[in-house]
Amino acid sequence: MKRESAWKKYDPKQLKELDKLAEDYKAFISENKTERECCKTAVELAEKHGYVSLQKLIGEGKKLTAGSKVWATSQNKAVILAHVGTSPLETGMNILGAHIDSPRLDLKQNPLYEKDGFTLLDTHYYGGIKNYQWVALPLALHGVVAKKDGTTIDIVIGEDDSDPVFCVSDLLPHLGAKQLDKKGREVVEGEDLDILVGNRFAVEVEKPEAERAETTHTSKPTEDTKEAVDETVHEDKASEAVKAFTLELLEEKYDITEEDFLSAEIEVVPAGKARDLGFDRSMVLGYGQDDRVCAYTSLVAQLALADSTIEKTAICVLVDKEEIGSVGASGMESLFFENTIAEIMELAGEGGMVKLRRALAASSMLSSDVSAGVDPAYGSVFEAKNSAYLGKGLVFNKYTGARGKSGSNDARAEYMARIRRVMDEAQVSFQTAELGRVDAGGGGTIAFIPARYGMDVIDSGVAVLSMHSPWEATSKADIYEARRGYEAFLRNA
């Protein structure tokens, strides 16, 4: 069953809309490279579109009615937007779900050390990466440092043209014979993914004798103790002098001490903005498109409902931790989603566990996550008839998983038929796919988690090349079709 390229159908108006969406999308993924940044921006955009804090409404004891729009967050890393429809929530909701975390390097809690005249930061990789892809490229630091006094310091270093950047060094080919004989997963070990952050030590300025004489001491040193103190000072200055200078700069510019790394969440990501890819500018090359390409298009589709009167309540949930199993308080496995829906139903006058269970079971969801796009350089791992192609529209995966569909949700045929109808009526270009050849590998999404409630869930998303690499590629046509398809689902499913 052949699917045509979506590029063939666009008129000038649609091409203009497509280009505008692509520019906005590139800005979003360039400026939001962590789950915290995505969550914060999503709330800011939602408030501009009339969404209000669910917690605020709860505190004020206000009720929700058709047309009400609310947002809620968890840990500043996950967010839910809800646009209340005219039908009772008990009859079901239309839900878009995506994740806003991406593979990266995280700083360890005790990361800073000096070796061979360099200051380095020790990292622990997050999610499924090919270690060797993260060496010898410019890297930036994004995150927060939480101080003991309760304040937090936002960190973004390496994105502005005036900023320094960082890198993981690589071995020169002249000395890399043994390295190149290793298996791909062993070429660069996980413990070797430490980033270079300094190579200089401070030049100490000699103080005037009068100023030195004014230095006070709790007790006057004897000749013996003076010699011991001088030796200790000399040893401290000689040891880890480069690290000391790095710490001096961190404290001076960012008010960060070495102890503050214990309560920091700093992510190491590729430095630089997303760019157009290709002579025809038909694609986007950028970091974190798994899964921010689906998260952004889901968010924009939700906001596009504006002040429309819709029948079923529309939900957009953007979660954290998918790349490591959807665990934790901000992952889909948490009760954040269920608890938020319960609070919304309570304010809408539909409180109670039985009604909540009925609402969840009656709901429909698109688990919006990326799909592996066919890459002509690696065609052997794809089965042509059942693979996703860049430029052919929104991708639906009836099932993902590995081997015998292990870990898959596997949507039912009746739901797939309903999705086909919605997409065809909205003239959305779409395709169906599996994640490569049977037994070639596999992967999963958040789909199986909400499916536990009994709701209909199917994986959908955008095809990606070089998935999980520092720089991933997508088609602008697919981004546009995803945006259109997600809105059609919220309005009509």
Backbone torsions as a table, in degrees:
resi	resn	phi	psi	omega
1	MET	NA	104.6	-172.5
2	LYS	-84.1	136.0	176.5
3	ARG	-109.0	132.6	-178.1
4	GLU	-81.0	156.1	174.8
5	SER	-66.0	134.3	179.4
6	ALA	-65.0	-24.2	-178.3
7	TRP	-60.9	-24.0	-176.0
8	LYS	-69.9	-21.0	-169.2
9	LYS	-100.6	-6.6	-170.6
10	TYR	-79.6	136.3	171.8
11	ASP	-95.8	173.5	-177.0
12	PRO	-55.5	-37.6	-179.9
13	LYS	-65.0	-44.5	-179.7
14	GLN	-66.5	-37.8	177.9
15	LEU	-63.5	-35.4	177.7
16	LYS	-67.0	-42.3	177.5
17	GLU	-63.6	-41.8	179.6
18	LEU	-60.7	-46.5	-179.3
19	ASP	-64.4	-38.6	178.9
20	LYS	-65.0	-44.3	178.6
21	LEU	-61.8	-43.0	-179.0
22	ALA	-62.9	-40.7	178.9
23	GLU	-65.0	-43.6	178.4
24	ASP	-64.1	-39.3	-180.0
25	TYR	-65.6	-44.4	178.9
26	LYS	-60.2	-40.5	178.2
27	ALA	-63.7	-40.9	-178.5
28	PHE	-62.6	-49.5	-176.7
29	ILE	-76.2	-19.3	175.5
30	SER	-75.1	-34.9	-175.3
31	GLU	-95.2	-14.9	-176.0
32	ASN	-127.4	91.6	-174.8
33	LYS	-107.6	3.8	175.5
34	THR	-131.8	164.4	178.9
35	GLU	-64.8	-35.6	177.6
36	ARG	-62.6	-44.8	-178.9
37	GLU	-65.3	-41.5	178.3
38	CYS	-62.7	-43.3	-179.5
39	CYS	-62.1	-46.7	-179.7
40	LYS	-61.6	-45.4	-179.4
41	THR	-66.2	-38.6	178.8
42	ALA	-60.8	-42.1	178.9
43	VAL	-66.2	-42.2	179.1
44	GLU	-60.8	-44.3	178.4
45	LEU	-65.6	-40.4	-179.5
46	ALA	-62.5	-43.6	-179.5
47	GLU	-64.5	-34.1	175.9
48	LYS	-65.1	-24.0	179.3
49	HIS	-100.3	18.1	172.0
50	GLY	92.0	7.6	177.0
51	TYR	-79.4	144.6	179.4
52	VAL	-123.3	160.5	-178.1
53	SER	-67.9	127.8	176.8
54	LEU	-63.2	-41.5	179.7
55	GLN	-60.5	-38.2	178.7
56	LYS	-63.8	-43.3	179.8
57	LEU	-65.7	-37.7	177.7
58	ILE	-62.5	-45.3	-180.0
59	GLY	-62.8	-33.1	-179.2
60	GLU	-88.0	-7.2	179.6
61	GLY	68.9	27.7	-179.0
62	LYS	-84.6	158.3	-178.5
63	LYS	-102.8	157.1	175.4
64	LEU	-105.0	139.1	177.0
65	THR	-131.9	174.4	178.1
66	ALA	-54.4	129.1	-178.2
67	GLY	99.4	-14.7	178.0
68	SER	-64.9	144.3	-179.3
69	LYS	-131.7	123.6	-175.6
70	VAL	-133.9	157.6	174.5
71	TRP	-131.1	153.9	176.1
72	ALA	-147.4	149.8	180.0
73	THR	-129.0	163.0	174.7
74	SER	-132.4	122.4	174.5
75	GLN	60.2	15.4	-174.1
76	ASN	60.9	22.7	-176.6
77	LYS	-131.0	-4.5	178.0
78	ALA	-144.0	148.6	-175.8
79	VAL	-143.7	145.8	174.8
80	ILE	-127.1	131.3	172.6
81	LEU	-113.2	138.3	179.2
82	ALA	-133.2	130.8	175.5
83	HIS	-116.4	108.6	-171.3
84	VAL	-73.9	132.3	-179.9
85	GLY	-94.0	-177.8	-178.3
86	THR	-81.4	-27.0	179.8
87	SER	-79.7	151.3	176.1
88	PRO	-57.2	142.6	178.5
89	LEU	-61.7	-27.5	179.4
90	GLU	-58.5	-23.9	-179.8
91	THR	-83.9	-1.5	174.7
92	GLY	114.4	159.9	-179.0
93	MET	-128.3	159.4	170.7
94	ASN	-102.7	121.1	-168.1
95	ILE	-123.0	130.9	169.3
96	LEU	-106.4	127.9	-179.8
97	GLY	-128.8	129.9	178.7
98	ALA	-143.5	170.9	177.8
99	HIS	-119.1	151.3	-174.1
100	ILE	-117.0	8.3	171.3
101	ASP	-94.2	154.8	-178.7
102	SER	-142.1	155.8	176.6
103	PRO	-56.7	144.8	-174.0
104	ARG	-170.8	-172.4	169.6
105	LEU	-114.1	133.6	175.5
106	ASP	-107.2	141.5	173.4
107	LEU	-70.7	137.4	174.1
108	LYS	-70.0	167.7	-177.6
109	GLN	-69.9	-29.1	176.0
110	ASN	-120.3	75.9	-165.6
111	PRO	-92.4	-26.9	-166.4
112	LEU	-85.6	128.1	176.2
113	TYR	-152.8	163.6	178.5
114	GLU	-116.2	138.8	177.3
115	LYS	-152.6	130.0	176.5
116	ASP	51.6	38.1	176.2
117	GLY	84.1	6.4	177.0
118	PHE	-115.3	147.7	165.6
119	THR	-98.3	133.5	-178.4
120	LEU	-131.4	158.3	173.3
121	LEU	-114.9	124.8	-178.6
122	ASP	-79.2	136.0	-176.3
123	THR	-125.1	163.6	172.8
124	HIS	-130.8	118.8	-174.8
125	TYR	-69.1	151.0	-175.5
126	TYR	-121.0	123.8	179.4
127	GLY	83.0	-177.8	-176.7
128	GLY	-85.5	105.7	179.2
129	ILE	-124.2	160.8	166.4
130	LYS	-95.9	109.9	-171.6
131	ASN	-52.6	-40.3	-174.3
132	TYR	-65.5	-18.0	179.5
133	GLN	-74.1	-13.5	-173.4
134	TRP	-99.7	8.0	179.0
135	VAL	-96.7	153.3	171.5
136	ALA	56.6	40.3	171.6
137	LEU	-139.7	153.8	-177.8
138	PRO	-65.7	133.4	-179.2
139	LEU	-124.2	152.5	179.0
140	ALA	-123.3	159.9	176.9
141	LEU	-109.3	126.5	175.7
142	HIS	-129.0	141.2	175.1
143	GLY	156.5	-159.5	-179.3
144	VAL	-135.3	150.5	170.6
145	VAL	-119.2	121.5	179.7
146	ALA	-96.6	121.4	-179.3
147	LYS	-88.4	159.1	-178.8
148	LYS	-65.3	-22.8	179.8
149	ASP	-81.6	3.6	177.2
150	GLY	96.4	-8.7	178.3
151	THR	-82.9	157.0	175.3
152	THR	-126.5	146.2	179.9
153	ILE	-115.5	120.7	177.0
154	ASP	-78.5	135.3	-178.0
155	ILE	-119.3	123.0	168.7
156	VAL	-141.3	105.0	-178.6
157	ILE	-129.5	122.7	177.2
158	GLY	118.8	-0.4	-177.8
159	GLU	-100.2	-34.2	178.8
160	ASP	-78.3	148.2	-179.7
161	ASP	-59.0	-25.6	-179.5
162	SER	-87.6	-6.8	-178.6
163	ASP	-80.1	153.3	166.2
164	PRO	-76.6	162.0	171.9
165	VAL	-120.0	176.1	-176.7
166	PHE	-131.5	170.3	178.0
167	CYS	-160.3	159.1	167.4
168	VAL	-96.5	125.0	-176.8
169	SER	-75.9	159.7	178.3
170	ASP	-127.0	160.1	-179.1
171	LEU	-82.9	135.0	179.8
172	LEU	-66.0	144.6	-177.1
173	PRO	-60.6	-26.9	-179.9
174	HIS	-60.6	-28.7	-179.0
175	LEU	-115.9	12.3	-171.6
176	GLY	-103.3	21.4	-177.1
177	ALA	-58.6	-48.2	-179.6
178	LYS	-67.1	-37.3	178.7
179	GLN	-60.9	-42.1	-176.7
180	LEU	-73.7	-13.3	176.0
181	ASP	-84.2	-9.9	-178.0
182	LYS	-78.0	161.3	171.8
183	LYS	-66.1	154.4	-176.2
184	GLY	-53.2	-41.4	-177.2
185	ARG	-71.9	-11.3	-177.4
186	GLU	-109.7	-5.6	-178.2
187	VAL	-57.6	-43.4	174.0
188	VAL	-126.6	116.6	-179.4
189	GLU	-75.3	152.7	179.9
190	GLY	-57.5	-38.3	-179.9
191	GLU	-73.0	-8.7	178.9
192	ASP	-94.1	1.7	-178.4
193	LEU	-86.8	54.4	178.7
194	ASP	-99.9	141.8	-172.3
195	ILE	-101.8	140.4	178.2
196	LEU	-77.3	128.3	-179.6
197	VAL	-130.1	-2.9	179.4
198	GLY	-172.4	157.3	179.9
199	ASN	-151.0	11.7	-172.8
200	ARG	-125.1	147.1	172.5
201	PHE	-117.4	158.0	-176.2
202	ALA	-70.3	143.2	173.6
203	VAL	-91.7	117.0	-176.9
204	GLU	-79.1	129.1	178.5
205	VAL	-89.0	127.6	-179.7
206	GLU	-66.8	126.3	179.0
207	LYS	-78.3	148.6	174.5
208	PRO	-59.8	149.9	-176.2
209	GLU	-58.5	-38.9	-179.1
210	ALA	-62.7	-39.1	-179.6
211	GLU	-68.6	-37.9	178.5
212	ARG	-65.4	-34.3	-178.1
213	ALA	-68.4	-25.1	-178.5
214	GLU	-78.8	-9.6	-179.6
215	THR	-62.5	128.0	-176.9
216	THR	-93.4	151.1	177.1
217	HIS	-131.1	148.2	177.1
218	THR	-67.4	-28.7	175.8
219	SER	-150.6	148.4	-178.3
220	LYS	-74.7	124.0	-177.3
221	PRO	-72.2	145.3	171.3
222	THR	-80.8	173.9	179.3
223	GLU	-60.9	-38.0	-178.8
224	ASP	-68.8	-47.4	-178.8
225	THR	-68.6	-33.9	179.3
226	LYS	-61.0	-42.0	179.0
227	GLU	-64.0	-39.8	179.9
228	ALA	-66.2	-42.5	179.2
229	VAL	-63.2	-44.9	-179.4
230	ASP	-60.0	-40.2	179.7
231	GLU	-66.0	-40.8	179.8
232	THR	-64.6	-45.1	179.2
233	VAL	-61.5	-44.3	179.7
234	HIS	-61.3	-40.8	180.0
235	GLU	-66.5	-42.3	-179.4
236	ASP	-63.5	-38.9	-178.7
237	LYS	-70.4	-34.5	-177.7
238	ALA	-78.5	-32.2	-177.0
239	SER	-86.5	129.9	175.7
240	GLU	54.1	41.8	179.5
241	ALA	-68.3	-33.0	178.9
242	VAL	-69.8	-42.7	176.8
243	LYS	-61.0	-41.9	-179.7
244	ALA	-60.7	-39.9	179.6
245	PHE	-68.2	-39.0	176.6
246	THR	-60.3	-44.9	178.9
247	LEU	-64.1	-37.1	177.7
248	GLU	-60.8	-43.5	179.6
249	LEU	-66.6	-41.4	-179.9
250	LEU	-62.5	-41.8	-179.3
251	GLU	-71.0	-38.9	-178.7
252	GLU	-66.9	-43.9	-173.5
253	LYS	-91.7	-34.9	-173.1
254	TYR	-119.9	0.3	-178.2
255	ASP	58.6	41.1	-179.2
256	ILE	-115.6	129.3	173.9
257	THR	-103.9	169.5	179.9
258	GLU	-61.3	-37.4	179.3
259	GLU	-62.4	-29.4	-176.8
260	ASP	-66.5	-19.9	176.2
261	PHE	-62.5	-22.8	179.7
262	LEU	-62.4	-30.3	180.0
263	SER	-120.1	46.9	179.1
264	ALA	-120.2	152.1	170.6
265	GLU	-126.8	95.3	-177.1
266	ILE	-119.7	124.7	-176.8
267	GLU	-106.7	138.5	178.6
268	VAL	-100.6	118.9	-174.5
269	VAL	-132.2	162.1	176.2
270	PRO	-60.2	135.7	178.5
271	ALA	-84.0	142.7	175.9
272	GLY	117.0	164.5	-175.7
273	LYS	-90.9	157.1	170.6
274	ALA	-65.6	146.5	-175.7
275	ARG	-132.5	158.7	169.5
276	ASP	-66.5	143.4	179.9
277	LEU	-118.6	130.4	177.5
278	GLY	99.1	152.9	176.0
279	PHE	-57.2	-36.0	-177.8
280	ASP	-86.2	0.3	-179.3
281	ARG	55.1	34.7	-175.8
282	SER	-85.1	-12.1	-174.8
283	MET	-128.1	167.9	177.4
284	VAL	-119.7	131.3	174.1
285	LEU	-111.9	120.8	-177.3
286	GLY	-167.1	165.0	178.6
287	TYR	-83.6	145.6	169.6
288	GLY	76.4	20.4	-179.7
289	GLN	-69.4	-21.5	165.0
290	ASP	-92.9	98.6	16.0
291	ASP	-129.9	28.4	-175.5
292	ARG	-73.3	-16.7	174.1
293	VAL	-66.6	-36.3	176.7
294	CYS	-81.5	-36.2	178.6
295	ALA	-62.9	-45.1	-178.1
296	TYR	-66.6	-45.9	-179.4
297	THR	-66.9	-32.4	175.0
298	SER	-66.7	-45.0	179.2
299	LEU	-61.1	-46.9	-179.6
300	VAL	-64.2	-38.6	178.2
301	ALA	-63.6	-41.3	177.9
302	GLN	-62.7	-45.7	-178.7
303	LEU	-69.1	-25.6	-179.9
304	ALA	-67.8	-15.1	176.1
305	LEU	-65.8	-22.0	176.6
306	ALA	49.9	-123.5	179.6
307	ASP	-106.4	25.2	-179.7
308	SER	-62.4	149.3	170.8
309	THR	-90.3	114.6	-178.3
310	ILE	-114.7	153.9	-177.3
311	GLU	-76.3	-57.3	-179.2
312	LYS	-94.0	143.0	177.0
313	THR	-61.2	132.5	-179.0
314	ALA	-101.3	131.4	-178.2
315	ILE	-124.6	136.9	170.1
316	CYS	-123.4	118.9	179.8
317	VAL	-119.3	123.1	-179.4
318	LEU	-118.3	115.9	-170.0
319	VAL	-118.8	169.4	-178.2
320	ASP	-105.6	171.3	166.9
321	LYS	69.7	10.0	179.5
322	GLU	-61.3	-35.8	-176.2
323	GLU	-68.3	-13.4	177.7
324	ILE	-123.7	25.1	173.3
325	GLY	106.2	10.2	177.3
326	SER	62.3	28.5	-176.5
327	VAL	-87.9	179.4	174.4
328	GLY	81.5	172.2	-175.4
329	ALA	-67.7	-20.0	-178.7
330	SER	-109.0	6.3	177.9
331	GLY	-92.6	168.0	-177.8
332	MET	-67.3	-22.9	178.4
333	GLU	-71.6	-16.2	179.1
334	SER	-73.4	175.8	178.3
335	LEU	-92.1	10.3	-178.9
336	PHE	-56.0	-48.4	-178.5
337	PHE	-62.5	-52.0	-177.4
338	GLU	-62.1	-44.7	-178.9
339	ASN	-64.1	-38.2	-180.0
340	THR	-67.0	-43.2	177.1
341	ILE	-62.4	-38.6	178.2
342	ALA	-61.6	-42.1	179.3
343	GLU	-66.2	-40.4	178.8
344	ILE	-63.0	-43.9	-180.0
345	MET	-65.6	-35.4	178.0
346	GLU	-62.9	-45.7	-179.8
347	LEU	-70.8	-20.9	177.9
348	ALA	-89.6	5.8	178.8
349	GLY	78.5	21.8	-179.7
350	GLU	-124.4	36.8	-177.4
351	GLY	-68.0	160.7	178.3
352	GLY	122.0	143.7	-175.6
353	MET	-65.5	-38.6	-178.1
354	VAL	-64.7	-44.6	179.2
355	LYS	-64.6	-37.6	177.2
356	LEU	-60.9	-46.5	-179.6
357	ARG	-63.1	-39.8	178.3
358	ARG	-64.3	-42.2	-179.3
359	ALA	-62.3	-44.9	-178.6
360	LEU	-66.7	-41.7	-179.3
361	ALA	-67.2	-30.1	-177.9
362	ALA	-87.3	-1.8	-174.6
363	SER	-83.7	163.5	176.4
364	SER	-124.6	141.4	-175.8
365	MET	-138.8	142.0	165.3
366	LEU	-103.6	113.9	174.0
367	SER	-81.4	96.9	-169.2
368	SER	-85.8	104.3	179.1
369	ASP	-144.2	156.3	-173.9
370	VAL	-71.7	160.6	177.3
371	SER	-122.7	155.4	-179.6
372	ALA	-75.1	117.0	177.8
373	GLY	-80.6	144.5	178.0
374	VAL	-62.1	126.4	179.4
375	ASP	-112.1	117.7	-176.8
376	PRO	-59.7	-19.9	178.9
377	ALA	-78.4	-16.3	-176.4
378	TYR	-136.0	44.5	-174.2
379	GLY	-62.2	-21.3	-174.1
380	SER	-66.9	-20.6	-178.2
381	VAL	-92.9	0.1	-179.5
382	PHE	-111.0	149.3	172.9
383	GLU	-106.3	110.3	-163.5
384	ALA	-53.2	-41.3	-175.2
385	LYS	-70.5	-22.9	-173.7
386	ASN	-127.3	47.2	178.4
387	SER	-132.3	159.4	-178.8
388	ALA	-90.6	139.6	179.8
389	TYR	-119.8	136.3	176.4
390	LEU	-63.3	133.8	176.9
391	GLY	94.6	-2.6	-178.5
392	LYS	-105.0	12.7	170.5
393	GLY	101.9	-175.1	-179.5
394	LEU	-57.6	136.7	-177.0
395	VAL	-103.3	132.9	171.9
396	PHE	-113.0	127.0	175.6
397	ASN	-109.4	105.8	178.3
398	LYS	-58.1	-35.1	175.4
399	TYR	-149.1	151.9	172.6
400	THR	-116.8	-125.6	177.8
401	GLY	81.9	-169.3	-179.0
402	ALA	-137.5	153.7	179.4
403	ARG	51.3	-114.7	-179.0
404	GLY	-83.8	47.7	-179.2
405	LYS	65.2	23.6	-179.5
406	SER	-57.1	129.3	179.5
407	GLY	81.4	10.4	-176.0
408	SER	-92.3	154.2	173.0
409	ASN	-84.8	-42.1	179.3
410	ASP	55.5	83.0	-178.4
411	ALA	-63.0	147.7	-179.0
412	ARG	-76.0	156.5	-175.1
413	ALA	-61.3	-38.9	-178.1
414	GLU	-62.2	-37.4	179.1
415	TYR	-70.3	-40.7	177.5
416	MET	-59.9	-38.5	178.9
417	ALA	-64.9	-39.8	178.6
418	ARG	-64.9	-41.1	178.5
419	ILE	-63.6	-41.1	177.7
420	ARG	-58.4	-43.1	-179.5
421	ARG	-62.4	-47.1	-179.0
422	VAL	-60.2	-45.1	-177.9
423	MET	-68.5	-41.3	179.9
424	ASP	-66.0	-40.4	180.0
425	GLU	-65.9	-31.4	178.5
426	ALA	-90.2	1.3	-179.2
427	GLN	56.3	43.0	177.6
428	VAL	-90.9	128.4	175.1
429	SER	-73.3	127.6	178.8
430	PHE	-143.9	162.5	179.2
431	GLN	-142.5	162.4	176.1
432	THR	-115.4	153.5	-175.4
433	ALA	-159.2	162.9	166.8
434	GLU	-115.2	168.7	-178.5
435	LEU	-90.5	74.1	178.2
436	GLY	81.0	-176.7	179.4
437	ARG	-65.4	151.1	173.6
438	VAL	-58.2	132.8	-179.2
439	ASP	72.1	3.2	177.3
440	ALA	-79.4	-20.3	-178.2
441	GLY	163.8	-130.8	178.1
442	GLY	147.2	178.3	-179.7
443	GLY	-176.6	174.3	-177.7
444	GLY	-140.0	174.1	-178.8
445	THR	-135.6	-167.2	177.4
446	ILE	-82.9	-1.5	-169.9
447	ALA	-55.8	-41.4	-174.6
448	PHE	-67.8	-19.6	-175.7
449	ILE	-75.2	-56.4	176.1
450	PRO	-66.5	-23.8	178.1
451	ALA	-62.1	-20.7	178.3
452	ARG	-60.5	-26.5	179.9
453	TYR	-74.8	-11.8	-176.4
454	GLY	97.5	1.2	-179.8
455	MET	-75.9	157.7	174.1
456	ASP	-77.3	127.3	179.9
457	VAL	-137.0	137.4	173.1
458	ILE	-139.5	144.6	177.3
459	ASP	-76.0	136.6	176.4
460	SER	-147.7	152.3	179.7
461	GLY	174.6	-157.8	-174.0
462	VAL	-114.8	138.1	177.5
463	ALA	-71.7	139.9	-176.1
464	VAL	-131.9	140.0	169.0
465	LEU	-99.8	148.7	178.9
466	SER	59.5	39.3	-178.6
467	MET	-57.9	139.1	179.8
468	HIS	72.1	6.5	173.7
469	SER	-87.9	168.1	178.0
470	PRO	-59.5	-30.8	179.6
471	TRP	-129.5	113.1	-177.9
472	GLU	-105.0	157.3	-177.2
473	ALA	-121.3	137.7	176.1
474	THR	-136.0	164.6	176.7
475	SER	-96.5	135.3	177.5
476	LYS	-61.7	-32.6	178.6
477	ALA	-63.7	-41.0	179.8
478	ASP	-68.4	-37.1	176.7
479	ILE	-61.8	-43.4	179.5
480	TYR	-65.1	-44.3	-179.4
481	GLU	-67.8	-35.3	177.0
482	ALA	-63.0	-46.3	178.3
483	ARG	-57.9	-44.2	179.8
484	ARG	-69.2	-41.5	-179.0
485	GLY	-65.6	-39.4	-179.8
486	TYR	-66.7	-40.0	177.3
487	GLU	-66.4	-41.0	178.3
488	ALA	-59.6	-39.3	178.4
489	PHE	-64.0	-45.7	-178.5
490	LEU	-63.0	-33.6	-176.8
491	ARG	-84.6	-29.6	-165.4
492	ASN	-128.3	-7.2	-174.3
493	ALA	-71.9	NA	NA
